[in-house]
Each structure stands twice: as C-alpha cells, then as structure tokens.
Amino acid sequence: MAKETVGYVQLEWTCPFCGTRNPGPNKKCSSCGSPQPEDVQFEQAAQEELIADEQLIEKAKSGPDIHCPFCGTRNPAGATTCANCMGDLTDAEARAKGKVVGKYRKEAAPDIACPFCGTMNPANAHTCSNCNGNLHEPAAPQPAAPPAPQRRLGVAGIIGIVAIIAACIFIFSLFLRTDDVNGRVSTVEWTRSIAIEALVPVERSAFIDEIPAEIEVYDCRRQLHHVQDEPAPDAEKICGTPYTVDTGTGIGEVVQDCQYQVYEDYCRFTVDEWQQVDVVTERGANLNPIWPQPQLTSDQRLGAEQQQFEVIFESDGERYTYTTDSADQFARFEIGSEWILQVNQLGGVVSVEPAR
C-alpha cells in the first residue's frame, strides 16, 4: 500500500522524575527541569491537532534526534556537537523511529478523573484543576478477581463422550471390514457413450482488455478491475484510518495507507464454442462391447467418451453387483466363471479375484 502523509502532530513524554507530561519537542521537563532521558517513550496526546509551524514540520522530516553520549542532552539530527556540553556527537546514537503510537486522535478524548481527588478534567490536561495532582499518575492496582470456578466433566458426561467415540469407530469399521464370498458370474452388462459437439453461440462476459478486438461487444458497464498502489486516471482513491507514527523528534507523522481502485468496461459478447449437443450410446449384455458410430454433420465433432461395465454375481441365492470402467478386466468375466468377492458390511463389492 502507498503511505500518504496527512500532517504532523506534537507527541508527549512523561518525566520519570516528577511524572509531568511534556510536549514532545521539549528537551527538559517543564516542571522539574530534568533533561529528557534517552529511553523515554513518546506518546500520543489526548487530542491531536495538526501542526502548522513549518519549522517543527521540517524538524520531523530531518530525522530522529540524537542524545549526547557525554551529558545525555537531546540534539537535533545532523548536529555534530552537543548544544549543552559541546561534546562530539560523531558516535551518538539516533533515537528509534517508525513506531506506530496509535490511531490519529482528531476528536477530543473524554474527560479523565483525577486519581487523587476524583475531579473531572479535560483529557489533555496534565494536572488536576482542583488539587494540582498529576492526572497521569498510575492508578493503584486493583486486587485480581478470583478465578471463575471451572466446570468439571461428570462421570455421565465422560461415559457419553466415550459412547459417541465408540459408535463412530463401529460405523467406520463397517466400511473397512469385508468378508470373502464365493460368487459365480450370472450376467454382464456394458454401456458405451460418445458425446457429440457442435459450434454454438455462447454468451460470455469479460473485461474489455481481455476480449479479442475482432469480437463485437455490447452492454458494457464500469466494474472494478484491480487495485494498485499507484494513482491512475479515473481511479478511485481508498484510504484507511489515519494513524500516528513516532519520528523520533517528539513530532508524530500522521499517515494513512491508500490504494487506488481501477475500473474498466466489463462487457457481454457472443462467441461460437464447442458444446455438447447430443450423446449416442450402445448397450449390451455380452463380453464384446463396441463403441457407437454416430453420423456427424459438417459442423459437428466427437466429444468425450464414457464406458461402464457391470458384472452380476450369484452366491447362495444372493446377488452382488461389481462395477468397473476397465474393458480389459471386464473381458475376464466369462459367464459361469467362479470368483472370490470381497464384500463390505453394506453389501457392496470392494474387489474381486478369480477363484483358485
């Protein structure tokens, strides 16, 4: 996806010494004057407003700040000497950047209660208007709720589950278990079919760039063809929810992921295609199957072939049917020949082999 910049906003950082929330660009705590530590995390403000100050925007674009390895003072990207101690910044490490700090907070956040006196204050306030307490002081941890009692499976439930599993195994075994049955071939049947195809007009639909130029199209409508990251003529721009990314400068970049939906003409057209128009079939009750010999017109051709062979066995007054699509195997079933049938519990013939 293509990332687009919506604008820039000020982030905040919390002083680890006094708990005061400070604007992101501030290098020192506005309350106790302590320098911003290297490992302090930038956070979103309760309500974010896009910055109009071009100097702050250029600062965000220039790259993440660096902290002096000698005194810890925060310096802008590109600085070669520390603004506080004049130390060499050649080996100074840049702050991390690129972390998504959250969804862009365009709307005002709800008021927050003071953790000390309970007074409601605007979400972007740092201290309570009543007691001057730090509104972002972590609340005292609440005792954990006792774990919910777990339901134990009773004896009856266990027996029920075991019974269901046993029943499934029994039913499955019916399909796997077979018995040997001696059978004699009583009758045979075969069917052979050939499809007949002809060129017939068929209506199709496709995008205009997928249809050969010589084919006439009609009833064209604009329809989504594909989605891409780059802009295109007449494409519809679709963007996701804006979110704020830490630039490592105390300024956050508000970005959104965008794509472009490209529409093309989706048209109907008619084309001649080979389609099945008829089927010719031969049937017989012998071991000499033949293929039908259809009479084709000039605009027809032979299509797919299908064949099926059935052998009826008799055994102690019972009849069993075996089906195959192999002509070579079918030719072996002479009338009156003896075979050993593997029959499953549902009466189906799984396989056969000549009796010895």
TORKOL-4160 file (C-alpha; in steps of 0.2 Angstrom, whole numbers, padded with zeros to 4 digits, m for minus):
356
<pt num="1" X="0000" Y="0000" Z="0000"/>
<pt num="2" X="0005" Y="0018" Z="m0003"/>
<pt num="3" X="0008" Y="0028" Z="0013"/>
<pt num="4" X="0002" Y="0046" Z="0012"/>
<pt num="5" X="0006" Y="0060" Z="0025"/>
<pt num="6" X="m0009" Y="0068" Z="0032"/>
<pt num="7" X="0001" Y="0080" Z="0043"/>
<pt num="8" X="0011" Y="0081" Z="0059"/>
<pt num="9" X="0006" Y="0082" Z="0077"/>
<pt num="10" X="0015" Y="0085" Z="0094"/>
<pt num="11" X="0018" Y="0070" Z="0104"/>
<pt num="12" X="0021" Y="0070" Z="0123"/>
<pt num="13" X="0033" Y="0062" Z="0135"/>
<pt num="14" X="0032" Y="0059" Z="0154"/>
<pt num="15" X="0046" Y="0064" Z="0165"/>
<pt num="16" X="0052" Y="0049" Z="0175"/>
<pt num="17" X="0057" Y="0060" Z="0190"/>
<pt num="18" X="0041" Y="0070" Z="0193"/>
<pt num="19" X="0028" Y="0062" Z="0182"/>
<pt num="20" X="0024" Y="0078" Z="0172"/>
<pt num="21" X="0018" Y="0076" Z="0154"/>
<pt num="22" X="0028" Y="0087" Z="0142"/>
<pt num="23" X="0026" Y="0092" Z="0124"/>
<pt num="24" X="0037" Y="0081" Z="0113"/>
<pt num="25" X="0049" Y="0094" Z="0107"/>
<pt num="26" X="0053" Y="0100" Z="0125"/>
<pt num="27" X="0071" Y="0094" Z="0129"/>
<pt num="28" X="0068" Y="0097" Z="0148"/>
<pt num="29" X="0054" Y="0094" Z="0160"/>
<pt num="30" X="0043" Y="0109" Z="0161"/>
<pt num="31" X="0040" Y="0106" Z="0180"/>
<pt num="32" X="0057" Y="0100" Z="0187"/>
<pt num="33" X="0069" Y="0104" Z="0174"/>
<pt num="34" X="0076" Y="0087" Z="0172"/>
<pt num="35" X="0083" Y="0083" Z="0154"/>
<pt num="36" X="0073" Y="0070" Z="0144"/>
<pt num="37" X="0081" Y="0053" Z="0146"/>
<pt num="38" X="0087" Y="0043" Z="0131"/>
<pt num="39" X="0075" Y="0029" Z="0134"/>
<pt num="40" X="0059" Y="0039" Z="0137"/>
<pt num="41" X="0045" Y="0035" Z="0126"/>
<pt num="42" X="0035" Y="0047" Z="0115"/>
<pt num="43" X="0016" Y="0045" Z="0117"/>
<pt num="44" X="0000" Y="0052" Z="0109"/>
<pt num="45" X="m0008" Y="0067" Z="0116"/>
<pt num="46" X="m0026" Y="0066" Z="0122"/>
<pt num="47" X="m0031" Y="0076" Z="0107"/>
<pt num="48" X="m0020" Y="0078" Z="0092"/>
<pt num="49" X="m0020" Y="0094" Z="0081"/>
<pt num="50" X="m0011" Y="0096" Z="0065"/>
<pt num="51" X="0004" Y="0107" Z="0066"/>
<pt num="52" X="0005" Y="0122" Z="0055"/>
<pt num="53" X="0023" Y="0128" Z="0061"/>
<pt num="54" X="0034" Y="0124" Z="0046"/>
<pt num="55" X="0050" Y="0124" Z="0057"/>
<pt num="56" X="0043" Y="0109" Z="0068"/>
<pt num="57" X="0037" Y="0100" Z="0052"/>
<pt num="58" X="0055" Y="0102" Z="0044"/>
<pt num="59" X="0062" Y="0096" Z="0061"/>
<pt num="60" X="0051" Y="0080" Z="0060"/>
<pt num="61" X="0057" Y="0077" Z="0042"/>
<pt num="62" X="0075" Y="0079" Z="0045"/>
<pt num="63" X="0077" Y="0063" Z="0055"/>
<pt num="64" X="0077" Y="0057" Z="0073"/>
<pt num="65" X="0085" Y="0067" Z="0087"/>
<pt num="66" X="0102" Y="0060" Z="0095"/>
<pt num="67" X="0107" Y="0060" Z="0113"/>
<pt num="68" X="0124" Y="0066" Z="0118"/>
<pt num="69" X="0134" Y="0051" Z="0124"/>
<pt num="70" X="0143" Y="0063" Z="0137"/>
<pt num="71" X="0129" Y="0073" Z="0146"/>
<pt num="72" X="0113" Y="0065" Z="0138"/>
<pt num="73" X="0106" Y="0081" Z="0131"/>
<pt num="74" X="0095" Y="0078" Z="0116"/>
<pt num="75" X="0101" Y="0086" Z="0100"/>
<pt num="76" X="0093" Y="0088" Z="0083"/>
<pt num="77" X="0098" Y="0076" Z="0068"/>
<pt num="78" X="0113" Y="0082" Z="0059"/>
<pt num="79" X="0121" Y="0091" Z="0074"/>
<pt num="80" X="0140" Y="0087" Z="0076"/>
<pt num="81" X="0142" Y="0095" Z="0094"/>
<pt num="82" X="0131" Y="0094" Z="0109"/>
<pt num="83" X="0122" Y="0110" Z="0112"/>
<pt num="84" X="0124" Y="0108" Z="0131"/>
<pt num="85" X="0142" Y="0102" Z="0134"/>
<pt num="86" X="0150" Y="0104" Z="0116"/>
<pt num="87" X="0154" Y="0085" Z="0116"/>
<pt num="88" X="0157" Y="0077" Z="0100"/>
<pt num="89" X="0141" Y="0069" Z="0093"/>
<pt num="90" X="0150" Y="0058" Z="0080"/>
<pt num="91" X="0147" Y="0042" Z="0089"/>
<pt num="92" X="0130" Y="0047" Z="0096"/>
<pt num="93" X="0115" Y="0035" Z="0093"/>
<pt num="94" X="0099" Y="0041" Z="0085"/>
<pt num="95" X="0083" Y="0038" Z="0093"/>
<pt num="96" X="0072" Y="0024" Z="0087"/>
<pt num="97" X="0058" Y="0030" Z="0074"/>
<pt num="98" X="0044" Y="0022" Z="0065"/>
<pt num="99" X="0034" Y="0015" Z="0079"/>
<pt num="100" X="0015" Y="0017" Z="0077"/>
<pt num="101" X="0009" Y="0025" Z="0093"/>
<pt num="102" X="m0009" Y="0024" Z="0089"/>
<pt num="103" X="m0024" Y="0029" Z="0079"/>
<pt num="104" X="m0025" Y="0048" Z="0075"/>
<pt num="105" X="m0035" Y="0056" Z="0088"/>
<pt num="106" X="m0044" Y="0070" Z="0079"/>
<pt num="107" X="m0059" Y="0071" Z="0091"/>
<pt num="108" X="m0057" Y="0076" Z="0109"/>
<pt num="109" X="m0055" Y="0062" Z="0121"/>
<pt num="110" X="m0067" Y="0061" Z="0135"/>
<pt num="111" X="m0063" Y="0069" Z="0152"/>
<pt num="112" X="m0052" Y="0060" Z="0164"/>
<pt num="113" X="m0054" Y="0059" Z="0183"/>
<pt num="114" X="m0041" Y="0064" Z="0195"/>
<pt num="115" X="m0033" Y="0049" Z="0203"/>
<pt num="116" X="m0031" Y="0059" Z="0220"/>
<pt num="117" X="m0047" Y="0069" Z="0222"/>
<pt num="118" X="m0059" Y="0062" Z="0208"/>
<pt num="119" X="m0062" Y="0079" Z="0200"/>
<pt num="120" X="m0065" Y="0078" Z="0181"/>
<pt num="121" X="m0053" Y="0086" Z="0170"/>
<pt num="122" X="m0050" Y="0088" Z="0151"/>
<pt num="123" X="m0041" Y="0074" Z="0144"/>
<pt num="124" X="m0027" Y="0084" Z="0138"/>
<pt num="125" X="m0024" Y="0092" Z="0155"/>
<pt num="126" X="m0008" Y="0087" Z="0164"/>
<pt num="127" X="m0013" Y="0092" Z="0182"/>
<pt num="128" X="m0029" Y="0092" Z="0191"/>
<pt num="129" X="m0038" Y="0109" Z="0191"/>
<pt num="130" X="m0044" Y="0106" Z="0209"/>
<pt num="131" X="m0029" Y="0098" Z="0219"/>
<pt num="132" X="m0015" Y="0101" Z="0206"/>
<pt num="133" X="m0011" Y="0082" Z="0206"/>
<pt num="134" X="m0003" Y="0073" Z="0192"/>
<pt num="135" X="m0018" Y="0067" Z="0181"/>
<pt num="136" X="m0007" Y="0053" Z="0173"/>
<pt num="137" X="m0001" Y="0045" Z="0189"/>
<pt num="138" X="m0004" Y="0027" Z="0188"/>
<pt num="139" X="m0019" Y="0021" Z="0197"/>
<pt num="140" X="m0016" Y="0009" Z="0212"/>
<pt num="141" X="m0018" Y="m0009" Z="0206"/>
<pt num="142" X="m0034" Y="m0017" Z="0210"/>
<pt num="143" X="m0035" Y="m0034" Z="0218"/>
<pt num="144" X="m0037" Y="m0048" Z="0205"/>
<pt num="145" X="m0054" Y="m0056" Z="0204"/>
<pt num="146" X="m0054" Y="m0074" Z="0210"/>
<pt num="147" X="m0054" Y="m0086" Z="0196"/>
<pt num="148" X="m0070" Y="m0092" Z="0190"/>
<pt num="149" X="m0074" Y="m0110" Z="0195"/>
<pt num="150" X="m0071" Y="m0122" Z="0181"/>
<pt num="151" X="m0084" Y="m0134" Z="0177"/>
<pt num="152" X="m0078" Y="m0152" Z="0178"/>
<pt num="153" X="m0085" Y="m0165" Z="0167"/>
<pt num="154" X="m0095" Y="m0178" Z="0177"/>
<pt num="155" X="m0095" Y="m0197" Z="0176"/>
<pt num="156" X="m0110" Y="m0196" Z="0165"/>
<pt num="157" X="m0103" Y="m0184" Z="0153"/>
<pt num="158" X="m0087" Y="m0194" Z="0151"/>
<pt num="159" X="m0097" Y="m0210" Z="0148"/>
<pt num="160" X="m0107" Y="m0201" Z="0135"/>
<pt num="161" X="m0092" Y="m0195" Z="0125"/>
<pt num="162" X="m0084" Y="m0212" Z="0126"/>
<pt num="163" X="m0100" Y="m0220" Z="0119"/>
<pt num="164" X="m0100" Y="m0207" Z="0105"/>
<pt num="165" X="m0082" Y="m0211" Z="0100"/>
<pt num="166" X="m0086" Y="m0230" Z="0101"/>
<pt num="167" X="m0101" Y="m0228" Z="0090"/>
<pt num="168" X="m0091" Y="m0218" Z="0077"/>
<pt num="169" X="m0077" Y="m0231" Z="0077"/>
<pt num="170" X="m0090" Y="m0245" Z="0075"/>
<pt num="171" X="m0098" Y="m0237" Z="0060"/>
<pt num="172" X="m0082" Y="m0233" Z="0052"/>
<pt num="173" X="m0077" Y="m0251" Z="0054"/>
<pt num="174" X="m0092" Y="m0257" Z="0044"/>
<pt num="175" X="m0084" Y="m0248" Z="0029"/>
<pt num="176" X="m0067" Y="m0256" Z="0031"/>
<pt num="177" X="m0072" Y="m0274" Z="0036"/>
<pt num="178" X="m0075" Y="m0286" Z="0022"/>
<pt num="179" X="m0080" Y="m0304" Z="0020"/>
<pt num="180" X="m0075" Y="m0316" Z="0007"/>
<pt num="181" X="m0089" Y="m0323" Z="m0003"/>
<pt num="182" X="m0088" Y="m0336" Z="m0017"/>
<pt num="183" X="m0098" Y="m0330" Z="m0032"/>
<pt num="184" X="m0102" Y="m0336" Z="m0050"/>
<pt num="185" X="m0105" Y="m0324" Z="m0064"/>
<pt num="186" X="m0123" Y="m0324" Z="m0070"/>
<pt num="187" X="m0125" Y="m0309" Z="m0081"/>
<pt num="188" X="m0114" Y="m0295" Z="m0088"/>
<pt num="189" X="m0119" Y="m0278" Z="m0095"/>
<pt num="190" X="m0110" Y="m0264" Z="m0103"/>
<pt num="191" X="m0113" Y="m0246" Z="m0109"/>
<pt num="192" X="m0103" Y="m0235" Z="m0120"/>
<pt num="193" X="m0107" Y="m0217" Z="m0124"/>
<pt num="194" X="m0099" Y="m0204" Z="m0135"/>
<pt num="195" X="m0104" Y="m0185" Z="m0134"/>
<pt num="196" X="m0107" Y="m0175" Z="m0150"/>
<pt num="197" X="m0101" Y="m0157" Z="m0150"/>
<pt num="198" X="m0106" Y="m0143" Z="m0161"/>
<pt num="199" X="m0101" Y="m0125" Z="m0163"/>
<pt num="200" X="m0115" Y="m0115" Z="m0155"/>
<pt num="201" X="m0116" Y="m0096" Z="m0150"/>
<pt num="202" X="m0112" Y="m0094" Z="m0131"/>
<pt num="203" X="m0114" Y="m0078" Z="m0122"/>
<pt num="204" X="m0099" Y="m0073" Z="m0111"/>
<pt num="205" X="m0094" Y="m0058" Z="m0101"/>
<pt num="206" X="m0076" Y="m0051" Z="m0098"/>
<pt num="207" X="m0066" Y="m0035" Z="m0096"/>
<pt num="208" X="m0064" Y="m0026" Z="m0112"/>
<pt num="209" X="m0045" Y="m0029" Z="m0112"/>
<pt num="210" X="m0047" Y="m0047" Z="m0111"/>
<pt num="211" X="m0059" Y="m0048" Z="m0127"/>
<pt num="212" X="m0051" Y="m0050" Z="m0144"/>
<pt num="213" X="m0053" Y="m0034" Z="m0154"/>
<pt num="214" X="m0062" Y="m0043" Z="m0168"/>
<pt num="215" X="m0077" Y="m0048" Z="m0157"/>
<pt num="216" X="m0091" Y="m0036" Z="m0156"/>
<pt num="217" X="m0096" Y="m0032" Z="m0138"/>
<pt num="218" X="m0112" Y="m0024" Z="m0130"/>
<pt num="219" X="m0120" Y="m0019" Z="m0113"/>
<pt num="220" X="m0103" Y="m0013" Z="m0106"/>
<pt num="221" X="m0103" Y="m0007" Z="m0088"/>
<pt num="222" X="m0089" Y="0000" Z="m0077"/>
<pt num="223" X="m0083" Y="m0013" Z="m0065"/>
<pt num="224" X="m0068" Y="m0015" Z="m0053"/>
<pt num="225" X="m0054" Y="m0022" Z="m0062"/>
<pt num="226" X="m0040" Y="m0022" Z="m0050"/>
<pt num="227" X="m0032" Y="m0012" Z="m0035"/>
<pt num="228" X="m0015" Y="m0004" Z="m0036"/>
<pt num="229" X="m0004" Y="0007" Z="m0026"/>
<pt num="230" X="0000" Y="0020" Z="m0039"/>
<pt num="231" X="m0013" Y="0033" Z="m0045"/>
<pt num="232" X="m0021" Y="0030" Z="m0062"/>
<pt num="233" X="m0033" Y="0040" Z="m0072"/>
<pt num="234" X="m0051" Y="0039" Z="m0066"/>
<pt num="235" X="m0046" Y="0028" Z="m0052"/>
<pt num="236" X="m0055" Y="0029" Z="m0035"/>
<pt num="237" X="m0043" Y="0033" Z="m0020"/>
<pt num="238" X="m0047" Y="0022" Z="m0005"/>
<pt num="239" X="m0038" Y="0026" Z="0011"/>
<pt num="240" X="m0038" Y="0018" Z="0028"/>
<pt num="241" X="m0039" Y="0026" Z="0045"/>
<pt num="242" X="m0025" Y="0038" Z="0049"/>
<pt num="243" X="m0013" Y="0034" Z="0062"/>
<pt num="244" X="0002" Y="0042" Z="0071"/>
<pt num="245" X="0020" Y="0037" Z="0069"/>
<pt num="246" X="0034" Y="0042" Z="0080"/>
<pt num="247" X="0048" Y="0051" Z="0070"/>
<pt num="248" X="0060" Y="0051" Z="0085"/>
<pt num="249" X="0059" Y="0070" Z="0086"/>
<pt num="250" X="0044" Y="0072" Z="0098"/>
<pt num="251" X="0034" Y="0076" Z="0082"/>
<pt num="252" X="0022" Y="0062" Z="0076"/>
<pt num="253" X="0019" Y="0060" Z="0057"/>
<pt num="254" X="0000" Y="0056" Z="0054"/>
<pt num="255" X="m0001" Y="0044" Z="0039"/>
<pt num="256" X="m0014" Y="0034" Z="0030"/>
<pt num="257" X="m0012" Y="0018" Z="0019"/>
<pt num="258" X="m0020" Y="0021" Z="0002"/>
<pt num="259" X="m0024" Y="0011" Z="m0013"/>
<pt num="260" X="m0032" Y="0015" Z="m0030"/>
<pt num="261" X="m0047" Y="0005" Z="m0037"/>
<pt num="262" X="m0045" Y="0005" Z="m0056"/>
<pt num="263" X="m0062" Y="0002" Z="m0065"/>
<pt num="264" X="m0063" Y="m0004" Z="m0083"/>
<pt num="265" X="m0078" Y="m0008" Z="m0095"/>
<pt num="266" X="m0085" Y="m0026" Z="m0092"/>
<pt num="267" X="m0094" Y="m0031" Z="m0107"/>
<pt num="268" X="m0105" Y="m0045" Z="m0114"/>
<pt num="269" X="m0101" Y="m0053" Z="m0130"/>
<pt num="270" X="m0106" Y="m0069" Z="m0141"/>
<pt num="271" X="m0094" Y="m0081" Z="m0147"/>
<pt num="272" X="m0095" Y="m0098" Z="m0155"/>
<pt num="273" X="m0089" Y="m0113" Z="m0144"/>
<pt num="274" X="m0089" Y="m0131" Z="m0145"/>
<pt num="275" X="m0103" Y="m0138" Z="m0134"/>
<pt num="276" X="m0111" Y="m0155" Z="m0131"/>
<pt num="277" X="m0127" Y="m0156" Z="m0141"/>
<pt num="278" X="m0131" Y="m0174" Z="m0141"/>
<pt num="279" X="m0125" Y="m0191" Z="m0134"/>
<pt num="280" X="m0125" Y="m0208" Z="m0143"/>
<pt num="281" X="m0125" Y="m0224" Z="m0133"/>
<pt num="282" X="m0123" Y="m0243" Z="m0136"/>
<pt num="283" X="m0128" Y="m0256" Z="m0123"/>
<pt num="284" X="m0126" Y="m0274" Z="m0122"/>
<pt num="285" X="m0126" Y="m0290" Z="m0111"/>
<pt num="286" X="m0111" Y="m0299" Z="m0118"/>
<pt num="287" X="m0092" Y="m0298" Z="m0117"/>
<pt num="288" X="m0090" Y="m0289" Z="m0133"/>
<pt num="289" X="m0093" Y="m0270" Z="m0130"/>
<pt num="290" X="m0092" Y="m0259" Z="m0145"/>
<pt num="291" X="m0092" Y="m0240" Z="m0147"/>
<pt num="292" X="m0107" Y="m0231" Z="m0156"/>
<pt num="293" X="m0104" Y="m0225" Z="m0173"/>
<pt num="294" X="m0113" Y="m0208" Z="m0174"/>
<pt num="295" X="m0116" Y="m0199" Z="m0191"/>
<pt num="296" X="m0109" Y="m0182" Z="m0189"/>
<pt num="297" X="m0114" Y="m0166" Z="m0199"/>
<pt num="298" X="m0101" Y="m0154" Z="m0206"/>
<pt num="299" X="m0102" Y="m0143" Z="m0190"/>
<pt num="300" X="m0100" Y="m0157" Z="m0178"/>
<pt num="301" X="m0086" Y="m0167" Z="m0170"/>
<pt num="302" X="m0084" Y="m0181" Z="m0157"/>
<pt num="303" X="m0083" Y="m0177" Z="m0139"/>
<pt num="304" X="m0079" Y="m0186" Z="m0123"/>
<pt num="305" X="m0081" Y="m0205" Z="m0122"/>
<pt num="306" X="m0088" Y="m0214" Z="m0107"/>
<pt num="307" X="m0089" Y="m0233" Z="m0103"/>
<pt num="308" X="m0096" Y="m0243" Z="m0089"/>
<pt num="309" X="m0096" Y="m0262" Z="m0086"/>
<pt num="310" X="m0107" Y="m0271" Z="m0073"/>
<pt num="311" X="m0105" Y="m0289" Z="m0068"/>
<pt num="312" X="m0119" Y="m0298" Z="m0058"/>
<pt num="313" X="m0113" Y="m0312" Z="m0047"/>
<pt num="314" X="m0124" Y="m0325" Z="m0038"/>
<pt num="315" X="m0120" Y="m0334" Z="m0022"/>
<pt num="316" X="m0132" Y="m0344" Z="m0011"/>
<pt num="317" X="m0147" Y="m0335" Z="m0018"/>
<pt num="318" X="m0139" Y="m0318" Z="m0016"/>
<pt num="319" X="m0135" Y="m0306" Z="m0030"/>
<pt num="320" X="m0119" Y="m0295" Z="m0030"/>
<pt num="321" X="m0115" Y="m0281" Z="m0042"/>
<pt num="322" X="m0097" Y="m0276" Z="m0047"/>
<pt num="323" X="m0094" Y="m0261" Z="m0057"/>
<pt num="324" X="m0078" Y="m0256" Z="m0067"/>
<pt num="325" X="m0073" Y="m0245" Z="m0081"/>
<pt num="326" X="m0059" Y="m0256" Z="m0087"/>
<pt num="327" X="m0063" Y="m0265" Z="m0103"/>
<pt num="328" X="m0048" Y="m0277" Z="m0100"/>
<pt num="329" X="m0054" Y="m0283" Z="m0083"/>
<pt num="330" X="m0072" Y="m0284" Z="m0090"/>
<pt num="331" X="m0067" Y="m0296" Z="m0103"/>
<pt num="332" X="m0061" Y="m0309" Z="m0090"/>
<pt num="333" X="m0079" Y="m0311" Z="m0083"/>
<pt num="334" X="m0085" Y="m0326" Z="m0093"/>
<pt num="335" X="m0102" Y="m0332" Z="m0089"/>
<pt num="336" X="m0102" Y="m0346" Z="m0076"/>
<pt num="337" X="m0084" Y="m0342" Z="m0070"/>
<pt num="338" X="m0080" Y="m0343" Z="m0051"/>
<pt num="339" X="m0074" Y="m0328" Z="m0042"/>
<pt num="340" X="m0070" Y="m0323" Z="m0024"/>
<pt num="341" X="m0078" Y="m0307" Z="m0019"/>
<pt num="342" X="m0073" Y="m0295" Z="m0005"/>
<pt num="343" X="m0090" Y="m0288" Z="0001"/>
<pt num="344" X="m0091" Y="m0275" Z="0015"/>
<pt num="345" X="m0104" Y="m0275" Z="0028"/>
<pt num="346" X="m0116" Y="m0264" Z="0017"/>
<pt num="347" X="m0116" Y="m0277" Z="0004"/>
<pt num="348" X="m0105" Y="m0268" Z="m0008"/>
<pt num="349" X="m0092" Y="m0277" Z="m0018"/>
<pt num="350" X="m0075" Y="m0269" Z="m0015"/>
<pt num="351" X="m0064" Y="m0280" Z="m0025"/>
<pt num="352" X="m0064" Y="m0297" Z="m0035"/>
<pt num="353" X="m0051" Y="m0311" Z="m0039"/>
<pt num="354" X="m0053" Y="m0327" Z="m0048"/>
<pt num="355" X="m0057" Y="m0342" Z="m0038"/>
<pt num="356" X="m0042" Y="m0355" Z="m0037"/>
